[in-house]
Amino acid sequence: MFKITRRRLLGGTVAVAATIGTAPVRRAMAQELPGGPDTEWRHYAADQANTRYSPLDQINAENFGDLQVAWSFKTDILGARKEYQFEPTPLLIKGRLFLTAGSRRDCVAIDAATGELLWMYRKDEGQRALNSPRQLSGHGCSYWTDGKQERILFVTIGYQLVSLDAATGLPDPAFGVDGVVDLKKDFDQEIDPETADVGLHATPLIARDVVVVGAAHTAGDVPAVRKNVKGYVRGFDVRTGKRKWIFHTIPKKGEYGYDSWLNGDADEAGNGGVWAEMSADEELGLVYVPVELPTGDEMGMFRRGNALFGESLVALDLETGVRRWHYQLVHHGLWDRDIPCAPILCDIPVNGKTVKALAQPTKQSFLYVLDRTNGQPIWPIVERPVEAGDVPGEWYARTQPFPTKPPAYDVQGVGIDDLIDFTPELRKQAVELVKQYKIGPLYTPPVVSKPGRWGTISVPGIQGGTNWPGGCYDPESHTVFVYSKTQPSVIGIIPNEDTSVSEFPQVHGIAGSEVRPQVAMGATAPTPFMRPPAAKPGSGPPPGFLFVQGLPLLKPPYGRITAIDLSKGDLKWQVAHGETPDNVRNHPALKGLKIPRTGRAGNLGPLCTKSLVICGEAGFYTNEYGIRGAMLRAYDKATGEEKGAVYMPAPQSGSPMTYMLNNRQYIVVAIGGGNYSAELVAFRLPGVA
């Protein structure tokens, strides 16, 4: 059944809500709904363990398709322009939703039953905000209470930490200076407060009355400067805003990890921030921070050696910031495999014993499962030899760590069998296309770009695999659910021939031979350039255009959700997530072919409840009624069978959450993209409260 309902809003705007399902809506409206006590969602991903799990079951497999829009909240009035990249997950405390929203990153409180705006806080930062590398509303805010006071904390676009009274939205005068801590100060480095390349999209993590704040920089392959801001992690007192500790993600001389850098490269390197969400175990007194690469994402000649703590998961003491343990997931990465999301903390059965574990989804589509008390792998992670590349001056790691369990949950590397095969002709064209590139297994290195070999096709691409939304976890079945996408990237390195090699010392190559580098990065601008040169007219598709007749180079699914059983280290099920894109469904080369749902590529986070895994789609499609939009889908968490779907006017852009309020369960999700501006949408079942 397909039902469309319309309700007229202020100003004459018509909102369209539609539901798809097999059970008549009338059935749900004719009976009392099973209720329950109010519940809350106090952390970005439900809890400090980042599980994104709720035991609620009023919305279930039998009625998910009956969901209707309870209310919606547009963010158009928040900021000087509309927002289309809307990524928050709201918090729910005492009937109020708290989130950041709008192009100026306002912090707002919303009535969770009606969507009414209760208060709004905005900090005008002028040019400082305009210069920030991390714009728009970010991922949300955090909550703290001691049972008497209640505070909402968030990081502004201009990289300032703000503490607000949860009841009024007014700054806490006891925190920092008039409720604000300037994060560009007390940073163990001198940086310009208006122009420094540092900001943050993630929420601050609060545990044991400590606020832990990471750092992010300009997104992109090549940093604007070699000596960029160093992305240190800090802990602050939640009551006063006073700095308690700092952890140097790029070690200083004499600190642990400094010797993993060659030739003193750590002294000049930048970046190395923690731009992802974090997790914490208050009982162990640990915060788990996922560290990105230092300068730069696909070039390592400026951070020779394994260069801790690049692409490492680090456990820090909550009270002191002292490193307790670390695990480097990629040695001297050249593929932009920043750890993109918080690890999931979980207690799992292993060999008859319950182990305090963590499960880290990654861009490379491995789930690394470690003992969170000491960082030791639950199942062996083996070092395997990997290929070296041919980039002048580059340093190559001899081996990379490969988990033996669980298996990879998405495609890794490229072979002929991975190429599009809808028809023999499409496969033939795909084979010809990849002859212009270097292909191979995971960790095939970037190469110098030149005609006839434009670069290395990297799969997963530079965004993953899995990105910032991460996964969710079911404590009943010890199962991780994670979305990933199959979307390749091309990495081609072009040396700048105008740069003198004299400023760069000799380095040791992978075989120990001395190599004279042909590229170098100065203090003000990068010399390697990450995009291949233009092809000659008539010589074929432009470099990096990984499509065959407009169809993706690789076989579908392009997006998938995988269930991973942590009691066994196995994959339980996997489904293509997301409707087939219009350009694939309507492609003339595929006319007459019956193609299963392909899934959609994007950055998505699922939600797990008592019986369901819930996730919206990435991207728009046009349904059989000619309506353009996306679906919010629910799967049986035990089998992966789809149990229902409801229409949304735009794709999911922030991860969903759920709560019970006044005997009604709500599912709330941020949507937006394309020409549809940001909106927070709340779904619930029809019926009598």
N, C-alpha and C positions, 0 to 999 in steps of 0.2 A: 504494500500500500504506500502511496506517496501523497502526503498532505502538505499543503502550503497555507500558512496563516499570515495575515498582515495586521500590523497595528500602527496607527498613525502617531508620530512623535511630534515634539515641538517644532514649529517652523514648517510643518507640512511634509517632513521626511517620512518615507514609508520604510519600515524595517520588515524584511521578509524572513520568516523562520519556516523551515520545512523538516519533516521527519520521514524516515523510511523504516519500515518494519513489517512484520507479518501479523502481529497481534493488533486487534483494533484498539485505537486510543480510548474508545468508550469504556473498555473494560477497566482501565486504570482509573478513569474518572468516576466510576460508579462505586468505588469502594474506598474505605479508609486505608491509608498507607501504613505499613508497619513502621513504627517510629523507633526512637531510641534517644538516649541522652545526647545533648550537644557535644560536639567534638571540636578540636582545634587543629590548626596547622601552623605550628610555631616557628618552623624553620624553612628555609628555601626549598629543601627537598624532604619536608615532613619532619625530619629529625637531624641531630648532629651526625648520625651515621649515613646520611644521604640515601636512605632507602626508597624514598618516594612511594611509601606504602601506607595504605589505610585499611583497617578491617571492616569498613562499612560495606553493607550488602543490600541496602534498600533498592539501589539501582543494580540490577543483575542481568543475567542472560535472557531472562524471560521478558523483561520490560525495557531494555536499553533502547530499542528502536522507538519507544514511545516518548522519549525525552522531548521536552519543549524548552524554548528560551524563557527563562524566568525574568531576566533583565539583561541589559547590556550597557556598557559605559564606554563612550567614545572619548579619545584623548585629544581631539582636534583643538580644543580651546587652551590646552596646556602647552604654551610655547609659541614662538613667532611663526612656526610653520607646522604643517601636519607631519606626523611620524608614520613611517611604514615598516620600520624594523623594530618591532615591539616584542621584547624578549623576557619580560618578568614572569615570575611565579609569585602570586600574592601570598601573604601570610593571613591567617584567620585567628583572631584572638577576641574573645568575648563579643562575638557578633559583628566584628569590624574587620574588613579587609585592609591590609596595608601593602602598598607597593610604590615603586617609582614609575612615572609615566610622563610622556610628552617630550618634545624635542629639547626642552630645557632641563629635563630630569627633575621634575617636581616630585616631592614625596606626598602621597595622598592617603586619606582614610576614607573608606566607602562602607556604607551600610550593606552588610552581607546578605540581607534578605531582599533589599530593594534596588541596590546599585546607586543609591543617593550619595553624593559627595558630602562628607562630613567636615573635613578640613583639608587644606592644602598648604604646603610649605615650599617656598622657592628661594634659592640663594642666587642673587645676581652676581656673576663673577666676571662680567665684561670680557675683555680681550683674553683673559686667562682661560675662559671656557672656550672661546672661539679657536684658540691654539691647541686645544687638547687633542690627543690622539684617539681618545675614546669618547665618542659623542652619543647623543640620544639617551634613552631612558635607562639602559642597562638592565641588569637581571633582577633588581629588587632591593629589599631592605632586610634588616634583622631586628630581632626583638629581645629585650632583656627585662627581667623583673627580679626583685628581691622579696616579693610578696607585698611590698608597700609601694615602691616606685615602679613605674612602667616606662620603658624607653624604646623608641624606634631609632635605629642608627642606619645611616647609608653614606655612601661616598659620592660626592658631587662630580659633575663633569670635569671641573677644574682640580680634582684630586684633593678634596677636603673632606674630613670625617665629621659628620653632623649627628648630634644626639638630640632627639625631640621628645617632649612629653607625649606619650601615646594618647592621652585623653584630649589634648588641646592642639597638638602640632607645634607648640612653642618650643624654642631652643632651651635646653637645660643650662641654666646659668653656672652650675657647678662643674660643667664639662668644658675643658679647654678654655677658649676665650669666647664667652657668650654662646656656648654650645657648639663651638667649632674648633677642630684641630687641623692645622695646616699640614698636610702630609708631605709637602715639599720642604719642610723644615725638619731638623733633628733626624736626618736621613743618612748620616755618615758620608755625605758627599755634598759638594757645593753645586747647586743647580739654580737656574734662573726661574723665579716663581711664575713668570708669565709664559715663557717659551719652552721650558723643559719638556722633553718627550716622555711624559709619564702620565698615566691615568688609570682607570679601572672600570670594567663593566660588572664584575662580580660583586656579590654581597660580602660585607665583612662577616667573619665567623665569630660567634660569641660562645665561650665556654669557660667555666670557672671564673666568671667575672673578668675575663680577658677578651679584648676585641683584637682579632688577628686580621691584618690587612695586607693584601698582596700588591702587585704592581703590574701594569701592562704598558705596552708601547705601541707605536704606529704599526698597524697590521700590514704585512707585505713581505715580499721575498728578500728585498735588499734594504737594510736600514739606511736612513739618510746620512748617518755619520757612523764612523767606526767606534769612536769613544762616546757611545751613547750613555744615557742614564742607566745605572745598575739597578735591577729590579729587586731590591732587598725586601724581606718580609719583616713586619714589626708587630709586636704585641703592645696593647695599650690598656690601662686601667679603665674599666667601663664606667666607673663613677666620676673620675676626674679627667680622663683623657691623657694622663701622664704616660709617657713611654716607659714600658717595663723592660723591653728587650728588643734586639734586632738580630736577624740572621742574615749573614752575607751569602746570598745564593751564588755569587762569584767570590770565592775565598780571597782574603787578603794574605799577604806573605806571612807565613808562620801558622796559619790556620789549617785545619784539616781540609784536604782536597786540593790545596794550592799546588802540590807537587804533581797532580794529575794534568796540569797545564805545562806545556813545554815553552822554553825560552821566555818565561815571564809574561806570557800572553794574557794571563788573568789581570794584570795591572791595567791594561788598556781596554779590555773588552767591556761591552755594555750589554744591555737587555738582561736575559736570564731571570725574568720576572715570574711571578705566580699570578697569571691572569685568570686562571680557572677558579671554580668553587673549591672549598676545602672541607674536610671532615674532621671530627674530633671524638676522642674517647675520654670522657671526663674521669672515669674510673682509673684508667691507665695514666691519665694526665698528659695525653699526647694529642697534638694536632698534626694532620697529615697534609703536606703541601706538595702539589704537583708543579714542578719547575719546568719552564720552557727552555729553549735554546738560547745561549748567548749569541752575539753577533756572528754570522747571520744564518738565516734559515736553511739555505741550500749550499752554503759555502763555509768551509771550516778552516781556511788557511789563516784565519785570525784568532783561532782558538785551538791550536794544535795540541794533540793528546786527547785523552778521553774527556777532559775538561769538565770535572764536577763543578756544579751539580746540574749540568745541562741534561734535560730529559730524564730527570731522576725524581722518584718519589721519596720525600724526606719526612721523617717523623721527628718533630720538635717537642721539647718539654714545654708544656703550656705556661708554666710559671717563669721559666728562664730563657726560653728560646734556644736552648742547647740541643744540638743534634743528638738524638738517641740512636738512630740508624738511618740508612738510605739504601735505595736500590736503583741503579741506573738501568732504565729500560732500553735505551739505545746508546751505544758508544759513539761519540763524535758524529752525531747525526748530520745527514746531508739531505734529508727528505722532509723537513718541517714536521717532525713527529712530536711536537710539543704535547705533553700530557694535558688533554683538553678539559678534563672534568674531575670532579672529586671522586676519590675511591669510595666504594660502598663497604661499610663495616658490617660484618656478619659473623655469627657464631655457627660453625658448620661441623657436621660429624665427619671425622677422618679416622679410619682404622679403629672404630669403636670409641673414640674420644671426641669431645667437643673442643674445637679449636677456635680461638679468637683470631679471625681472619679478616682480610680485606680483599676486595675484588676491584681491580682497576681496568675499566674499559679504555681503549686507546684508539688513536688514529690508524694504527697499523692493523686493527681488528683482531688483536689478541686480547684476551682477558687474563691479566696477570693476577694470580691468587697467592697472596703472601700471608704469613703469620704476622699479625699487626703488632705483636709484642716485640718482635725482634727483626722483622723484615726477611725472614727465611722463606723460600718458596714452599708451598704446600705440596706441589708436585714438582719434579725436577725441571729446572730451566737450564738448558744446555747451551754452551757457547759453540757456535758453528762458524767455520770459515766463510767469509764473504768476499766478493770480487772488489778489486781496486779499480778506480777510474783513471782517466787520462788528463784531468785538469791540472795545468802547470801550477806547482806550488802547493797543491792540496795535500793534506795529511789524511791517511785512510786507516781506519780501525781494521785489524786483521779478522776479528770475529764479532758476531752479534748474538745476544741472548734470545733463544727460541723456547717458549714454553712447550713442554710435552703434553700438558693438559691445562685447560680445555683446548680443543682444536680451534683454529682460526674460525671466526664467525662471518667472514666475508672474503671476497676474492683477494688474493695477495699475489702480486706480480702479474705478468702478462705472458701468455703463450698462445699459440694459434687456436687451441681449443676454447679459449676465452672470447674469441672474436664473434661478432654478430653472425648468426647463421639462419635467419628467417628464411632465406632462399640461397641456393648455390651461388647466384650472381652476387648477392650482397657479401657473402663470405669471400668470394674471389676478390672483390674490390677492397675488402678489409685487409686481406693478406697483402695486397699490393701497397696499401697505405702504410702499414707498419714497417715495410722495408725501408722507409725513409727515417726510421727511428731505431734506437737501441731498445730491445725488450728483453725481459728476463725475470727471474724470481724476485721476491721481496728483497730489498736492500741492493738491487742492481744500482750502481752509482750513477750520479749525473755525469754527463760527458760534455766535452767541448762541442758547441753547436757549429755545424757547417753544412753546406748544401749536400743533400743526399743522406745526411744523418743529423736531423734537426735537434736531437736531444734524446733523453731517456723518457719513455712512457712509464710513469710511476703509478702503481695501483696498490693500495688506495692512493688517491690523489692527495694534494697537500692539505685539504680540509678533512681527510679521513674518508672511510671508516666512520668512526664515531667522533663527534665533536663536543662542544661545550654542554649540551643538555645531559649527556651521560645516560645512565640506565636506571633501573629500579630493581627492587629485591623483595621476594616473597619469603618471609621467615618461616612459614608453615611448610613449604616444600623445598626450602633452601635453593631457590631458583633466581638467577639474575635474568632480567629481560632487557635487551639492548637493541636500539635501532642503529642501523649502519647503512651506508650508501656505497654503490659501486660506480665510481665516477673518476676516471683517470685524469692525470695532469702530465704535462710535459715539462721537464727540467733541462734546459740547455744553457751552458755557461759560455759566455763570450768574453775573452780577455780584452782589456782595453790596451791597445798597442801604443797609446800615447803615454803610458805610465812607465816611469823608470823603475827598473828592478833593484836599483841600488839601495832603496830605502827598506828593502825586505831581506832578512838574513837567509842563509841557506837552511834547508830543513831536510829531515830524513823521510824518505818515501816508505811505502809499505814493505819493500824488500830490504830496507836499510841503506839503499843507495842515496847519495846526495842529489837533490833536485834543485835546479835554479828556477825559481818561480817566474812566471811571465805576467802575473797580475799582482796588484796590491791595492789596498784601500787606504786612502789618506784620512786625515782628521776631519775633513769636511764633506767628502762625497765618496760613494762607492765606485770602484772601477769595473768590477765584473757586472755584467748586465744580464738579467735572468730571462729575457725574452729572445727567442731566436730571430735572426735577421729575416728580412722579407724575401719571399721566393720570387724568382723571375716570372714575369707574365707568361701564362700558358704552361708553366711547369707543374701544375697540379694544385691541390688545396694549400692554403697558407699554412705555415708551420704552426703546430699546436691545434689545428682544427681537426679534432678527433671524432669526425662524423663520416658516415657513409650515406650518401644521398640524403643528408640531413638527419639520419638516424644515429643514435649513439654507437660508438665503435664496439663496445662490449655487449655481450649477451645480457638480457635481464635475468633476475630482477635488478632494477636500478636502486631500489630501496627495500629493506627487509627488517623484520623484527625476529630476533633469535632468543629462544629460551635456553639457558645454560644451567644444567643441574650441578650444583656445587657439592652435592653428596657423592657424586661419581666423577665429576670432571668431564661430563659428556654434554653434547648438544641434544636437547630434548625435542625441540621442533623449531621450524623456521618457516615464515610466511612472507610472501611479497606484500609490502605495505605501501598503499597508495594506488589510486586508480591509474590506468594506462593513460599517459599524456595524449592530448588531442592530436598532436602532430604524428604520433606513432599509430594511434587508432585509425586515423584517416589517411595514412600514407598510401599513395597509389601503388607502390611496389608490394604492399601487403594486402591488397584487395583480394578478398575471397579466402584469406587465411584466418584460421581461428587461433588467436594468440591469447594465452592466459594473461591475467592481470600482471603487469610488469613492475608495479611499484613505482615510487617517485623518489628522486634524490633530493635531499635537503638536510637540515639540522633539526632533529626532533628528539624529544624526550618522552618516554611512556610513563604511565601511572599504573600501579598495581593495587587492586582492591581484594576483598575476600575471595572473589571468584573470577575477576576479569583483569585483562591487560588493556588499557585504554590509551589511544594515541590518535591525534589528528594527522591529516595528510599535509605534505609539502607540495605547494604548487596548485594551480587552478586546473580544473577540467570541466567540460561541458557534459551534463548528464542527458539522458534520453528525453527530457522535457525541455531541453534547450537552455537550462539554467546553469550559469557558470558559478563555480564555487569549489568547495572541498568538503570532505567527510571527516567526522569524528567517529572512529571505529573502535569496536570492542571485540576482544578475542577471549575464548576460554583459556584461562591461564594454565590448565593442565594439558590441553591438546593443541592449542593454536587455532581451533575452529572459530571462524567469525560468527559472532552472536548478534550483531546489530550495528547500525550506523545511523548517524543523524547529520543533516546538512549544516554546513557553515558557509557564510558568504565569502570567506577568505581562508587561506591556509592557516594551520597552527604555526604560530611564531614564538610562543613561550610555552613551557611545559605545563600540562594540566595538574590541578590539585582538586581535592574534594573535602567536604566537611558536612556534618549534620547540624542543622539549626532549626529549632522549633518543629521537630519531628519530620523534617524534610532533608533529604540528602541532595547536595548541590555538587556539580562538577563545573569548575571555572577554568577557562583557558583564554590566553591572549592570542588574538588572530590579527592578520594584516599582511600586506604585500601587494605587488602589482599596483593597480590604481585604487586599492581599497585601504583606507587609512586605519590606523591602529584602533583596536576595540577589545575590551574585556567582555567575554560572554559567559553568562551563568546558565547552566541547564539544570532542570529538575523534572520530576515526573508530574503529570497532572493529577489532581486528586484533592481531597479535603485534608487540611492540616490538622 
